């Protein structure tokens, strides 16, 4: 899967979550959306796209977007490798 295709799929997922059909997707305060039903699959797909891009910026973006995910360790290792540490 190319990076562009992965981004398109993620964008479609976000658009689907913002539709009226996604009732209950927001807390009553409207501040936080629930994770999609296949959140883990989406995150892993995004990480594969980041690996294909293989830049420090891509890995840092992944870390910012998914701060508590177990793949953060792999992202940090990749950053270290790319920076020659």
mmCIF file of the N, C-alpha and C atoms, coordinates in Angstrom:
data_MODEL
# 
_entry.id   MODEL 
# 
loop_
_atom_site.group_PDB 
_atom_site.id 
_atom_site.type_symbol 
_atom_site.label_atom_id 
_atom_site.label_alt_id 
_atom_site.label_comp_id 
_atom_site.label_asym_id 
_atom_site.label_entity_id 
_atom_site.label_seq_id 
_atom_site.pdbx_PDB_ins_code 
_atom_site.Cartn_x 
_atom_site.Cartn_y 
_atom_site.Cartn_z 
_atom_site.occupancy 
_atom_site.B_iso_or_equiv 
_atom_site.pdbx_formal_charge 
_atom_site.auth_seq_id 
_atom_site.auth_comp_id 
_atom_site.auth_asym_id 
_atom_site.auth_atom_id 
_atom_site.pdbx_PDB_model_num 
ATOM 1   N N  . UNK A 1 1  ? 0.856   -1.164 0.000  1.00 0.00 ? 1  UNK A N  1 
ATOM 2   C CA . UNK A 1 1  ? 0.000   0.000  0.000  1.00 0.00 ? 1  UNK A CA 1 
ATOM 3   C C  . UNK A 1 1  ? 0.903   1.228  0.000  1.00 0.00 ? 1  UNK A C  1 
ATOM 4   N N  . UNK A 1 2  ? 0.599   2.171  -0.873 1.00 0.00 ? 2  UNK A N  1 
ATOM 5   C CA . UNK A 1 2  ? 1.392   3.383  -0.931 1.00 0.00 ? 2  UNK A CA 1 
ATOM 6   C C  . UNK A 1 2  ? 0.984   4.348  0.174  1.00 0.00 ? 2  UNK A C  1 
ATOM 7   N N  . UNK A 1 3  ? 1.857   5.276  0.461  1.00 0.00 ? 3  UNK A N  1 
ATOM 8   C CA . UNK A 1 3  ? 1.569   6.274  1.490  1.00 0.00 ? 3  UNK A CA 1 
ATOM 9   C C  . UNK A 1 3  ? 0.328   7.080  1.106  1.00 0.00 ? 3  UNK A C  1 
ATOM 10  N N  . UNK A 1 4  ? 0.242   7.455  -0.154 1.00 0.00 ? 4  UNK A N  1 
ATOM 11  C CA . UNK A 1 4  ? -0.907  8.241  -0.611 1.00 0.00 ? 4  UNK A CA 1 
ATOM 12  C C  . UNK A 1 4  ? -2.217  7.475  -0.407 1.00 0.00 ? 4  UNK A C  1 
ATOM 13  N N  . UNK A 1 5  ? -2.214  6.197  -0.735 1.00 0.00 ? 5  UNK A N  1 
ATOM 14  C CA . UNK A 1 5  ? -3.412  5.371  -0.576 1.00 0.00 ? 5  UNK A CA 1 
ATOM 15  C C  . UNK A 1 5  ? -3.792  5.257  0.897  1.00 0.00 ? 5  UNK A C  1 
ATOM 16  N N  . UNK A 1 6  ? -2.795  5.089  1.768  1.00 0.00 ? 6  UNK A N  1 
ATOM 17  C CA . UNK A 1 6  ? -3.073  4.992  3.201  1.00 0.00 ? 6  UNK A CA 1 
ATOM 18  C C  . UNK A 1 6  ? -3.682  6.279  3.728  1.00 0.00 ? 6  UNK A C  1 
ATOM 19  N N  . UNK A 1 7  ? -3.158  7.412  3.270  1.00 0.00 ? 7  UNK A N  1 
ATOM 20  C CA . UNK A 1 7  ? -3.700  8.697  3.707  1.00 0.00 ? 7  UNK A CA 1 
ATOM 21  C C  . UNK A 1 7  ? -5.131  8.857  3.218  1.00 0.00 ? 7  UNK A C  1 
ATOM 22  N N  . UNK A 1 8  ? -5.394  8.440  1.984  1.00 0.00 ? 8  UNK A N  1 
ATOM 23  C CA . UNK A 1 8  ? -6.754  8.527  1.442  1.00 0.00 ? 8  UNK A CA 1 
ATOM 24  C C  . UNK A 1 8  ? -7.710  7.660  2.258  1.00 0.00 ? 8  UNK A C  1 
ATOM 25  N N  . UNK A 1 9  ? -7.284  6.466  2.622  1.00 0.00 ? 9  UNK A N  1 
ATOM 26  C CA . UNK A 1 9  ? -8.138  5.584  3.417  1.00 0.00 ? 9  UNK A CA 1 
ATOM 27  C C  . UNK A 1 9  ? -8.409  6.172  4.798  1.00 0.00 ? 9  UNK A C  1 
ATOM 28  N N  . UNK A 1 10 ? -7.397  6.761  5.398  1.00 0.00 ? 10 UNK A N  1 
ATOM 29  C CA . UNK A 1 10 ? -7.598  7.396  6.699  1.00 0.00 ? 10 UNK A CA 1 
ATOM 30  C C  . UNK A 1 10 ? -8.553  8.574  6.592  1.00 0.00 ? 10 UNK A C  1 
ATOM 31  N N  . UNK A 1 11 ? -8.406  9.354  5.531  1.00 0.00 ? 11 UNK A N  1 
ATOM 32  C CA . UNK A 1 11 ? -9.297  10.502 5.335  1.00 0.00 ? 11 UNK A CA 1 
ATOM 33  C C  . UNK A 1 11 ? -10.738 10.032 5.158  1.00 0.00 ? 11 UNK A C  1 
ATOM 34  N N  . UNK A 1 12 ? -10.937 8.960  4.418  1.00 0.00 ? 12 UNK A N  1 
ATOM 35  C CA . UNK A 1 12 ? -12.287 8.420  4.243  1.00 0.00 ? 12 UNK A CA 1 
ATOM 36  C C  . UNK A 1 12 ? -12.863 7.964  5.571  1.00 0.00 ? 12 UNK A C  1 
ATOM 37  N N  . UNK A 1 13 ? -12.029 7.378  6.407  1.00 0.00 ? 13 UNK A N  1 
ATOM 38  C CA . UNK A 1 13 ? -12.490 6.943  7.725  1.00 0.00 ? 13 UNK A CA 1 
ATOM 39  C C  . UNK A 1 13 ? -12.913 8.113  8.586  1.00 0.00 ? 13 UNK A C  1 
ATOM 40  N N  . UNK A 1 14 ? -12.138 9.188  8.530  1.00 0.00 ? 14 UNK A N  1 
ATOM 41  C CA . UNK A 1 14 ? -12.495 10.372 9.309  1.00 0.00 ? 14 UNK A CA 1 
ATOM 42  C C  . UNK A 1 14 ? -13.759 11.014 8.771  1.00 0.00 ? 14 UNK A C  1 
ATOM 43  N N  . UNK A 1 15 ? -13.929 11.026 7.449  1.00 0.00 ? 15 UNK A N  1 
ATOM 44  C CA . UNK A 1 15 ? -15.145 11.588 6.876  1.00 0.00 ? 15 UNK A CA 1 
ATOM 45  C C  . UNK A 1 15 ? -16.360 10.757 7.285  1.00 0.00 ? 15 UNK A C  1 
ATOM 46  N N  . UNK A 1 16 ? -16.201 9.451  7.307  1.00 0.00 ? 16 UNK A N  1 
ATOM 47  C CA . UNK A 1 16 ? -17.313 8.583  7.699  1.00 0.00 ? 16 UNK A CA 1 
ATOM 48  C C  . UNK A 1 16 ? -17.707 8.828  9.150  1.00 0.00 ? 16 UNK A C  1 
ATOM 49  N N  . UNK A 1 17 ? -16.727 9.102  9.989  1.00 0.00 ? 17 UNK A N  1 
ATOM 50  C CA . UNK A 1 17 ? -17.012 9.343  11.403 1.00 0.00 ? 17 UNK A CA 1 
ATOM 51  C C  . UNK A 1 17 ? -17.729 10.680 11.617 1.00 0.00 ? 17 UNK A C  1 
ATOM 52  N N  . UNK A 1 18 ? -17.584 11.608 10.661 1.00 0.00 ? 18 UNK A N  1 
ATOM 53  C CA . UNK A 1 18 ? -18.215 12.916 10.824 1.00 0.00 ? 18 UNK A CA 1 
ATOM 54  C C  . UNK A 1 18 ? -19.613 12.958 10.219 1.00 0.00 ? 18 UNK A C  1 
ATOM 55  N N  . UNK A 1 19 ? -20.052 11.864 9.614  1.00 0.00 ? 19 UNK A N  1 
ATOM 56  C CA . UNK A 1 19 ? -21.367 11.841 8.994  1.00 0.00 ? 19 UNK A CA 1 
ATOM 57  C C  . UNK A 1 19 ? -22.469 11.698 10.049 1.00 0.00 ? 19 UNK A C  1 
ATOM 58  N N  . UNK A 1 20 ? -23.691 12.098 9.707  1.00 0.00 ? 20 UNK A N  1 
ATOM 59  C CA . UNK A 1 20 ? -24.803 11.940 10.652 1.00 0.00 ? 20 UNK A CA 1 
ATOM 60  C C  . UNK A 1 20 ? -25.026 10.484 11.049 1.00 0.00 ? 20 UNK A C  1 
ATOM 61  N N  . UNK A 1 21 ? -24.615 9.560  10.199 1.00 0.00 ? 21 UNK A N  1 
ATOM 62  C CA . UNK A 1 21 ? -24.788 8.140  10.498 1.00 0.00 ? 21 UNK A CA 1 
ATOM 63  C C  . UNK A 1 21 ? -23.906 7.693  11.660 1.00 0.00 ? 21 UNK A C  1 
ATOM 64  N N  . UNK A 1 22 ? -22.883 8.469  11.946 1.00 0.00 ? 22 UNK A N  1 
ATOM 65  C CA . UNK A 1 22 ? -21.977 8.113  13.034 1.00 0.00 ? 22 UNK A CA 1 
ATOM 66  C C  . UNK A 1 22 ? -22.492 8.693  14.349 1.00 0.00 ? 22 UNK A C  1 
ATOM 67  N N  . UNK A 1 23 ? -23.743 8.443  14.652 1.00 0.00 ? 23 UNK A N  1 
ATOM 68  C CA . UNK A 1 23 ? -24.330 8.967  15.881 1.00 0.00 ? 23 UNK A CA 1 
ATOM 69  C C  . UNK A 1 23 ? -23.586 8.418  17.080 1.00 0.00 ? 23 UNK A C  1 
ATOM 70  N N  . UNK A 1 24 ? -23.435 9.260  18.060 1.00 0.00 ? 24 UNK A N  1 
ATOM 71  C CA . UNK A 1 24 ? -22.726 8.849  19.263 1.00 0.00 ? 24 UNK A CA 1 
ATOM 72  C C  . UNK A 1 24 ? -21.226 8.898  19.114 1.00 0.00 ? 24 UNK A C  1 
ATOM 73  N N  . UNK A 1 25 ? -20.743 9.438  18.006 1.00 0.00 ? 25 UNK A N  1 
ATOM 74  C CA . UNK A 1 25 ? -19.306 9.496  17.786 1.00 0.00 ? 25 UNK A CA 1 
ATOM 75  C C  . UNK A 1 25 ? -18.636 10.555 18.642 1.00 0.00 ? 25 UNK A C  1 
ATOM 76  N N  . UNK A 1 26 ? -19.418 11.464 19.198 1.00 0.00 ? 26 UNK A N  1 
ATOM 77  C CA . UNK A 1 26 ? -18.834 12.508 20.027 1.00 0.00 ? 26 UNK A CA 1 
ATOM 78  C C  . UNK A 1 26 ? -19.416 12.442 21.427 1.00 0.00 ? 26 UNK A C  1 
ATOM 79  N N  . UNK A 1 27 ? -18.606 12.806 22.389 1.00 0.00 ? 27 UNK A N  1 
ATOM 80  C CA . UNK A 1 27 ? -19.102 12.911 23.752 1.00 0.00 ? 27 UNK A CA 1 
ATOM 81  C C  . UNK A 1 27 ? -20.077 14.086 23.810 1.00 0.00 ? 27 UNK A C  1 
ATOM 82  N N  . UNK A 1 28 ? -20.922 14.128 24.821 1.00 0.00 ? 28 UNK A N  1 
ATOM 83  C CA . UNK A 1 28 ? -21.868 15.239 24.918 1.00 0.00 ? 28 UNK A CA 1 
ATOM 84  C C  . UNK A 1 28 ? -21.205 16.608 24.849 1.00 0.00 ? 28 UNK A C  1 
ATOM 85  N N  . UNK A 1 29 ? -19.979 16.718 25.318 1.00 0.00 ? 29 UNK A N  1 
ATOM 86  C CA . UNK A 1 29 ? -19.286 18.004 25.260 1.00 0.00 ? 29 UNK A CA 1 
ATOM 87  C C  . UNK A 1 29 ? -18.845 18.339 23.854 1.00 0.00 ? 29 UNK A C  1 
ATOM 88  N N  . UNK A 1 30 ? -18.811 17.330 22.971 1.00 0.00 ? 30 UNK A N  1 
ATOM 89  C CA . UNK A 1 30 ? -18.364 17.544 21.602 1.00 0.00 ? 30 UNK A CA 1 
ATOM 90  C C  . UNK A 1 30 ? -16.860 17.654 21.482 1.00 0.00 ? 30 UNK A C  1 
ATOM 91  N N  . UNK A 1 31 ? -16.138 17.339 22.540 1.00 0.00 ? 31 UNK A N  1 
ATOM 92  C CA . UNK A 1 31 ? -14.701 17.567 22.559 1.00 0.00 ? 31 UNK A CA 1 
ATOM 93  C C  . UNK A 1 31 ? -13.880 16.380 22.055 1.00 0.00 ? 31 UNK A C  1 
ATOM 94  N N  . UNK A 1 32 ? -14.387 15.185 22.178 1.00 0.00 ? 32 UNK A N  1 
ATOM 95  C CA . UNK A 1 32 ? -13.565 14.033 21.851 1.00 0.00 ? 32 UNK A CA 1 
ATOM 96  C C  . UNK A 1 32 ? -14.374 12.989 21.096 1.00 0.00 ? 32 UNK A C  1 
ATOM 97  N N  . UNK A 1 33 ? -13.796 12.504 19.993 1.00 0.00 ? 33 UNK A N  1 
ATOM 98  C CA . UNK A 1 33 ? -14.469 11.470 19.218 1.00 0.00 ? 33 UNK A CA 1 
ATOM 99  C C  . UNK A 1 33 ? -14.056 10.092 19.715 1.00 0.00 ? 33 UNK A C  1 
ATOM 100 N N  . UNK A 1 34 ? -14.938 9.142  19.571 1.00 0.00 ? 34 UNK A N  1 
ATOM 101 C CA . UNK A 1 34 ? -14.611 7.763  19.908 1.00 0.00 ? 34 UNK A CA 1 
ATOM 102 C C  . UNK A 1 34 ? -13.696 7.209  18.828 1.00 0.00 ? 34 UNK A C  1 
ATOM 103 N N  . UNK A 1 35 ? -12.963 6.195  19.177 1.00 0.00 ? 35 UNK A N  1 
ATOM 104 C CA . UNK A 1 35 ? -12.123 5.526  18.202 1.00 0.00 ? 35 UNK A CA 1 
ATOM 105 C C  . UNK A 1 35 ? -13.006 4.715  17.270 1.00 0.00 ? 35 UNK A C  1 
ATOM 106 N N  . UNK A 1 36 ? -12.620 4.596  15.985 1.00 0.00 ? 36 UNK A N  1 
ATOM 107 C CA . UNK A 1 36 ? -13.415 3.782  15.072 1.00 0.00 ? 36 UNK A CA 1 
ATOM 108 C C  . UNK A 1 36 ? -13.381 2.323  15.508 1.00 0.00 ? 36 UNK A C  1 
ATOM 109 N N  . UNK A 1 37 ? -14.356 1.513  15.086 1.00 0.00 ? 37 UNK A N  1 
ATOM 110 C CA . UNK A 1 37 ? -14.423 0.115  15.515 1.00 0.00 ? 37 UNK A CA 1 
ATOM 111 C C  . UNK A 1 37 ? -13.149 -0.673 15.213 1.00 0.00 ? 37 UNK A C  1 
ATOM 112 N N  . UNK A 1 38 ? -12.485 -0.385 14.106 1.00 0.00 ? 38 UNK A N  1 
ATOM 113 C CA . UNK A 1 38 ? -11.260 -1.103 13.765 1.00 0.00 ? 38 UNK A CA 1 
ATOM 114 C C  . UNK A 1 38 ? -10.049 -0.182 13.908 1.00 0.00 ? 38 UNK A C  1 
ATOM 115 N N  . UNK A 1 39 ? -10.004 0.522  15.025 1.00 0.00 ? 39 UNK A N  1 
ATOM 116 C CA . UNK A 1 39 ? -8.943  1.497  15.309 1.00 0.00 ? 39 UNK A CA 1 
ATOM 117 C C  . UNK A 1 39 ? -7.560  0.864  15.180 1.00 0.00 ? 39 UNK A C  1 
ATOM 118 N N  . UNK A 1 40 ? -7.358  -0.291 15.753 1.00 0.00 ? 40 UNK A N  1 
ATOM 119 C CA . UNK A 1 40 ? -6.044  -0.938 15.734 1.00 0.00 ? 40 UNK A CA 1 
ATOM 120 C C  . UNK A 1 40 ? -5.591  -1.198 14.300 1.00 0.00 ? 40 UNK A C  1 
ATOM 121 N N  . UNK A 1 41 ? -6.501  -1.661 13.489 1.00 0.00 ? 41 UNK A N  1 
ATOM 122 C CA . UNK A 1 41 ? -6.167  -1.924 12.081 1.00 0.00 ? 41 UNK A CA 1 
ATOM 123 C C  . UNK A 1 41 ? -5.787  -0.621 11.365 1.00 0.00 ? 41 UNK A C  1 
ATOM 124 N N  . UNK A 1 42 ? -6.527  0.450  11.642 1.00 0.00 ? 42 UNK A N  1 
ATOM 125 C CA . UNK A 1 42 ? -6.230  1.745  11.033 1.00 0.00 ? 42 UNK A CA 1 
ATOM 126 C C  . UNK A 1 42 ? -4.865  2.263  11.458 1.00 0.00 ? 42 UNK A C  1 
ATOM 127 N N  . UNK A 1 43 ? -4.544  2.121  12.734 1.00 0.00 ? 43 UNK A N  1 
ATOM 128 C CA . UNK A 1 43 ? -3.248  2.592  13.237 1.00 0.00 ? 43 UNK A CA 1 
ATOM 129 C C  . UNK A 1 43 ? -2.117  1.777  12.627 1.00 0.00 ? 43 UNK A C  1 
ATOM 130 N N  . UNK A 1 44 ? -2.289  0.477  12.563 1.00 0.00 ? 44 UNK A N  1 
ATOM 131 C CA . UNK A 1 44 ? -1.239  -0.367 11.973 1.00 0.00 ? 44 UNK A CA 1 
ATOM 132 C C  . UNK A 1 44 ? -1.043  -0.057 10.490 1.00 0.00 ? 44 UNK A C  1 
ATOM 133 N N  . UNK A 1 45 ? -2.136  0.216  9.797  1.00 0.00 ? 45 UNK A N  1 
ATOM 134 C CA . UNK A 1 45 ? -2.051  0.598  8.387  1.00 0.00 ? 45 UNK A CA 1 
ATOM 135 C C  . UNK A 1 45 ? -1.308  1.926  8.235  1.00 0.00 ? 45 UNK A C  1 
ATOM 136 N N  . UNK A 1 46 ? -1.618  2.857  9.115  1.00 0.00 ? 46 UNK A N  1 
ATOM 137 C CA . UNK A 1 46 ? -0.917  4.142  9.081  1.00 0.00 ? 46 UNK A CA 1 
ATOM 138 C C  . UNK A 1 46 ? 0.572   3.950  9.367  1.00 0.00 ? 46 UNK A C  1 
ATOM 139 N N  . UNK A 1 47 ? 0.898   3.066  10.312 1.00 0.00 ? 47 UNK A N  1 
ATOM 140 C CA . UNK A 1 47 ? 2.302   2.827  10.642 1.00 0.00 ? 47 UNK A CA 1 
ATOM 141 C C  . UNK A 1 47 ? 3.036   2.213  9.452  1.00 0.00 ? 47 UNK A C  1 
ATOM 142 N N  . UNK A 1 48 ? 2.382   1.334  8.718  1.00 0.00 ? 48 UNK A N  1 
ATOM 143 C CA . UNK A 1 48 ? 3.005   0.751  7.517  1.00 0.00 ? 48 UNK A CA 1 
ATOM 144 C C  . UNK A 1 48 ? 3.307   1.842  6.499  1.00 0.00 ? 48 UNK A C  1 
ATOM 145 N N  . UNK A 1 49 ? 2.406   2.805  6.362  1.00 0.00 ? 49 UNK A N  1 
ATOM 146 C CA . UNK A 1 49 ? 2.644   3.922  5.448  1.00 0.00 ? 49 UNK A CA 1 
ATOM 147 C C  . UNK A 1 49 ? 3.823   4.772  5.929  1.00 0.00 ? 49 UNK A C  1 
ATOM 148 N N  . UNK A 1 50 ? 3.917   4.955  7.232  1.00 0.00 ? 50 UNK A N  1 
ATOM 149 C CA . UNK A 1 50 ? 5.031   5.716  7.814  1.00 0.00 ? 50 UNK A CA 1 
ATOM 150 C C  . UNK A 1 50 ? 6.340   4.971  7.554  1.00 0.00 ? 50 UNK A C  1 
ATOM 151 N N  . UNK A 1 51 ? 6.325   3.663  7.719  1.00 0.00 ? 51 UNK A N  1 
ATOM 152 C CA . UNK A 1 51 ? 7.538   2.860  7.455  1.00 0.00 ? 51 UNK A CA 1 
ATOM 153 C C  . UNK A 1 51 ? 7.953   2.971  5.999  1.00 0.00 ? 51 UNK A C  1 
ATOM 154 N N  . UNK A 1 52 ? 6.985   3.014  5.097  1.00 0.00 ? 52 UNK A N  1 
ATOM 155 C CA . UNK A 1 52 ? 7.299   3.155  3.679  1.00 0.00 ? 52 UNK A CA 1 
ATOM 156 C C  . UNK A 1 52 ? 7.912   4.525  3.389  1.00 0.00 ? 52 UNK A C  1 
ATOM 157 N N  . UNK A 1 53 ? 7.418   5.555  4.081  1.00 0.00 ? 53 UNK A N  1 
ATOM 158 C CA . UNK A 1 53 ? 7.972   6.912  3.928  1.00 0.00 ? 53 UNK A CA 1 
ATOM 159 C C  . UNK A 1 53 ? 9.374   6.983  4.527  1.00 0.00 ? 53 UNK A C  1 
ATOM 160 N N  . UNK A 1 54 ? 9.546   6.348  5.691  1.00 0.00 ? 54 UNK A N  1 
ATOM 161 C CA . UNK A 1 54 ? 10.841  6.177  6.348  1.00 0.00 ? 54 UNK A CA 1 
ATOM 162 C C  . UNK A 1 54 ? 11.595  7.489  6.559  1.00 0.00 ? 54 UNK A C  1 
ATOM 163 N N  . UNK A 1 55 ? 10.924  8.470  7.145  1.00 0.00 ? 55 UNK A N  1 
ATOM 164 C CA . UNK A 1 55 ? 11.580  9.732  7.495  1.00 0.00 ? 55 UNK A CA 1 
ATOM 165 C C  . UNK A 1 55 ? 11.352  10.017 8.978  1.00 0.00 ? 55 UNK A C  1 
ATOM 166 N N  . UNK A 1 56 ? 12.255  10.791 9.551  1.00 0.00 ? 56 UNK A N  1 
ATOM 167 C CA . UNK A 1 56 ? 12.109  11.183 10.960 1.00 0.00 ? 56 UNK A CA 1 
ATOM 168 C C  . UNK A 1 56 ? 10.784  11.917 11.134 1.00 0.00 ? 56 UNK A C  1 
ATOM 169 N N  . UNK A 1 57 ? 10.456  12.792 10.199 1.00 0.00 ? 57 UNK A N  1 
ATOM 170 C CA . UNK A 1 57 ? 9.229   13.578 10.299 1.00 0.00 ? 57 UNK A CA 1 
ATOM 171 C C  . UNK A 1 57 ? 7.984   12.684 10.317 1.00 0.00 ? 57 UNK A C  1 
ATOM 172 N N  . UNK A 1 58 ? 7.975   11.647 9.494  1.00 0.00 ? 58 UNK A N  1 
ATOM 173 C CA . UNK A 1 58 ? 6.827   10.736 9.448  1.00 0.00 ? 58 UNK A CA 1 
ATOM 174 C C  . UNK A 1 58 ? 6.679   9.983  10.772 1.00 0.00 ? 58 UNK A C  1 
ATOM 175 N N  . UNK A 1 59 ? 7.793   9.501  11.308 1.00 0.00 ? 59 UNK A N  1 
ATOM 176 C CA . UNK A 1 59 ? 7.720   8.789  12.587 1.00 0.00 ? 59 UNK A CA 1 
ATOM 177 C C  . UNK A 1 59 ? 7.304   9.721  13.725 1.00 0.00 ? 59 UNK A C  1 
ATOM 178 N N  . UNK A 1 60 ? 7.817   10.950 13.719 1.00 0.00 ? 60 UNK A N  1 
ATOM 179 C CA . UNK A 1 60 ? 7.424   11.904 14.756 1.00 0.00 ? 60 UNK A CA 1 
ATOM 180 C C  . UNK A 1 60 ? 5.942   12.244 14.658 1.00 0.00 ? 60 UNK A C  1 
ATOM 181 N N  . UNK A 1 61 ? 5.431   12.374 13.454 1.00 0.00 ? 61 UNK A N  1 
ATOM 182 C CA . UNK A 1 61 ? 4.004   12.633 13.247 1.00 0.00 ? 61 UNK A CA 1 
ATOM 183 C C  . UNK A 1 61 ? 3.170   11.475 13.806 1.00 0.00 ? 61 UNK A C  1 
ATOM 184 N N  . UNK A 1 62 ? 3.621   10.250 13.559 1.00 0.00 ? 62 UNK A N  1 
ATOM 185 C CA . UNK A 1 62 ? 2.910   9.082  14.077 1.00 0.00 ? 62 UNK A CA 1 
ATOM 186 C C  . UNK A 1 62 ? 2.882   9.115  15.602 1.00 0.00 ? 62 UNK A C  1 
ATOM 187 N N  . UNK A 1 63 ? 3.999   9.441  16.220 1.00 0.00 ? 63 UNK A N  1 
ATOM 188 C CA . UNK A 1 63 ? 4.080   9.497  17.683 1.00 0.00 ? 63 UNK A CA 1 
ATOM 189 C C  . UNK A 1 63 ? 3.123   10.555 18.234 1.00 0.00 ? 63 UNK A C  1 
ATOM 190 N N  . UNK A 1 64 ? 3.071   11.712 17.573 1.00 0.00 ? 64 UNK A N  1 
ATOM 191 C CA . UNK A 1 64 ? 2.136   12.765 18.028 1.00 0.00 ? 64 UNK A CA 1 
ATOM 192 C C  . UNK A 1 64 ? 0.684   12.327 17.886 1.00 0.00 ? 64 UNK A C  1 
ATOM 193 N N  . UNK A 1 65 ? 0.375   11.611 16.827 1.00 0.00 ? 65 UNK A N  1 
ATOM 194 C CA . UNK A 1 65 ? -1.013  11.205 16.579 1.00 0.00 ? 65 UNK A CA 1 
ATOM 195 C C  . UNK A 1 65 ? -1.475  10.057 17.466 1.00 0.00 ? 65 UNK A C  1 
ATOM 196 N N  . UNK A 1 66 ? -0.542  9.209  17.881 1.00 0.00 ? 66 UNK A N  1 
ATOM 197 C CA . UNK A 1 66 ? -0.904  8.000  18.658 1.00 0.00 ? 66 UNK A CA 1 
ATOM 198 C C  . UNK A 1 66 ? 0.019   7.867  19.864 1.00 0.00 ? 66 UNK A C  1 
ATOM 199 N N  . UNK A 1 67 ? -0.034  8.807  20.792 1.00 0.00 ? 67 UNK A N  1 
ATOM 200 C CA . UNK A 1 67 ? 0.945   8.868  21.890 1.00 0.00 ? 67 UNK A CA 1 
ATOM 201 C C  . UNK A 1 67 ? 1.005   7.648  22.801 1.00 0.00 ? 67 UNK A C  1 
ATOM 202 N N  . UNK A 1 68 ? -0.051  6.894  22.968 1.00 0.00 ? 68 UNK A N  1 
ATOM 203 C CA . UNK A 1 68 ? -0.004  5.768  23.890 1.00 0.00 ? 68 UNK A CA 1 
ATOM 204 C C  . UNK A 1 68 ? 0.055   4.411  23.217 1.00 0.00 ? 68 UNK A C  1 
ATOM 205 N N  . UNK A 1 69 ? 0.225   4.386  21.911 1.00 0.00 ? 69 UNK A N  1 
ATOM 206 C CA . UNK A 1 69 ? 0.174   3.115  21.175 1.00 0.00 ? 69 UNK A CA 1 
ATOM 207 C C  . UNK A 1 69 ? 1.479   2.334  21.314 1.00 0.00 ? 69 UNK A C  1 
ATOM 208 N N  . UNK A 1 70 ? 1.391   1.014  21.375 1.00 0.00 ? 70 UNK A N  1 
ATOM 209 C CA . UNK A 1 70 ? 2.596   0.182  21.504 1.00 0.00 ? 70 UNK A CA 1 
ATOM 210 C C  . UNK A 1 70 ? 3.605   0.342  20.359 1.00 0.00 ? 70 UNK A C  1 
ATOM 211 N N  . UNK A 1 71 ? 3.166   0.772  19.181 1.00 0.00 ? 71 UNK A N  1 
ATOM 212 C CA . UNK A 1 71 ? 4.092   0.949  18.063 1.00 0.00 ? 71 UNK A CA 1 
ATOM 213 C C  . UNK A 1 71 ? 5.006   2.161  18.231 1.00 0.00 ? 71 UNK A C  1 
ATOM 214 N N  . UNK A 1 72 ? 4.769   2.949  19.263 1.00 0.00 ? 72 UNK A N  1 
ATOM 215 C CA . UNK A 1 72 ? 5.615   4.109  19.530 1.00 0.00 ? 72 UNK A CA 1 
ATOM 216 C C  . UNK A 1 72 ? 7.067   3.668  19.737 1.00 0.00 ? 72 UNK A C  1 
ATOM 217 N N  . UNK A 1 73 ? 7.256   2.547  20.411 1.00 0.00 ? 73 UNK A N  1 
ATOM 218 C CA . UNK A 1 73 ? 8.612   2.037  20.617 1.00 0.00 ? 73 UNK A CA 1 
ATOM 219 C C  . UNK A 1 73 ? 9.321   1.771  19.302 1.00 0.00 ? 73 UNK A C  1 
ATOM 220 N N  . UNK A 1 74 ? 8.608   1.159  18.351 1.00 0.00 ? 74 UNK A N  1 
ATOM 221 C CA . UNK A 1 74 ? 9.193   0.904  17.034 1.00 0.00 ? 74 UNK A CA 1 
ATOM 222 C C  . UNK A 1 74 ? 9.489   2.213  16.314 1.00 0.00 ? 74 UNK A C  1 
ATOM 223 N N  . UNK A 1 75 ? 8.593   3.180  16.462 1.00 0.00 ? 75 UNK A N  1 
ATOM 224 C CA . UNK A 1 75 ? 8.800   4.483  15.821 1.00 0.00 ? 75 UNK A CA 1 
ATOM 225 C C  . UNK A 1 75 ? 10.039  5.167  16.392 1.00 0.00 ? 75 UNK A C  1 
ATOM 226 N N  . UNK A 1 76 ? 10.203  5.109  17.703 1.00 0.00 ? 76 UNK A N  1 
ATOM 227 C CA . UNK A 1 76 ? 11.377  5.738  18.331 1.00 0.00 ? 76 UNK A CA 1 
ATOM 228 C C  . UNK A 1 76 ? 12.678  5.050  17.907 1.00 0.00 ? 76 UNK A C  1 
ATOM 229 N N  . UNK A 1 77 ? 12.647  3.731  17.798 1.00 0.00 ? 77 UNK A N  1 
ATOM 230 C CA . UNK A 1 77 ? 13.832  3.002  17.329 1.00 0.00 ? 77 UNK A CA 1 
ATOM 231 C C  . UNK A 1 77 ? 14.189  3.415  15.902 1.00 0.00 ? 77 UNK A C  1 
ATOM 232 N N  . UNK A 1 78 ? 13.168  3.563  15.074 1.00 0.00 ? 78 UNK A N  1 
ATOM 233 C CA . UNK A 1 78 ? 13.406  3.965  13.688 1.00 0.00 ? 78 UNK A CA 1 
ATOM 234 C C  . UNK A 1 78 ? 13.991  5.373  13.626 1.00 0.00 ? 78 UNK A C  1 
ATOM 235 N N  . UNK A 1 79 ? 13.499  6.267  14.464 1.00 0.00 ? 79 UNK A N  1 
ATOM 236 C CA . UNK A 1 79 ? 14.039  7.633  14.509 1.00 0.00 ? 79 UNK A CA 1 
ATOM 237 C C  . UNK A 1 79 ? 15.522  7.589  14.893 1.00 0.00 ? 79 UNK A C  1 
ATOM 238 N N  . UNK A 1 80 ? 15.833  6.812  15.923 1.00 0.00 ? 80 UNK A N  1 
ATOM 239 C CA . UNK A 1 80 ? 17.231  6.679  16.359 1.00 0.00 ? 80 UNK A CA 1 
ATOM 240 C C  . UNK A 1 80 ? 18.109  6.144  15.233 1.00 0.00 ? 80 UNK A C  1 
ATOM 241 N N  . UNK A 1 81 ? 17.601  5.131  14.531 1.00 0.00 ? 81 UNK A N  1 
ATOM 242 C CA . UNK A 1 81 ? 18.344  4.538  13.415 1.00 0.00 ? 81 UNK A CA 1 
ATOM 243 C C  . UNK A 1 81 ? 18.576  5.579  12.325 1.00 0.00 ? 81 UNK A C  1 
ATOM 244 N N  . UNK A 1 82 ? 17.550  6.334  11.981 1.00 0.00 ? 82 UNK A N  1 
ATOM 245 C CA . UNK A 1 82 ? 17.668  7.329  10.928 1.00 0.00 ? 82 UNK A CA 1 
ATOM 246 C C  . UNK A 1 82 ? 18.605  8.476  11.322 1.00 0.00 ? 82 UNK A C  1 
ATOM 247 N N  . UNK A 1 83 ? 18.655  8.774  12.602 1.00 0.00 ? 83 UNK A N  1 
ATOM 248 C CA . UNK A 1 83 ? 19.535  9.842  13.069 1.00 0.00 ? 83 UNK A CA 1 
ATOM 249 C C  . UNK A 1 83 ? 20.939  9.347  13.369 1.00 0.00 ? 83 UNK A C  1 
ATOM 250 N N  . UNK A 1 84 ? 21.175  8.063  13.158 1.00 0.00 ? 84 UNK A N  1 
ATOM 251 C CA . UNK A 1 84 ? 22.511  7.489  13.338 1.00 0.00 ? 84 UNK A CA 1 
ATOM 252 C C  . UNK A 1 84 ? 22.944  7.311  14.765 1.00 0.00 ? 84 UNK A C  1 
ATOM 253 N N  . UNK A 1 85 ? 21.986  7.124  15.654 1.00 0.00 ? 85 UNK A N  1 
ATOM 254 C CA . UNK A 1 85 ? 22.320  6.925  17.080 1.00 0.00 ? 85 UNK A CA 1 
ATOM 255 C C  . UNK A 1 85 ? 22.530  5.473  17.395 1.00 0.00 ? 85 UNK A C  1 
# 
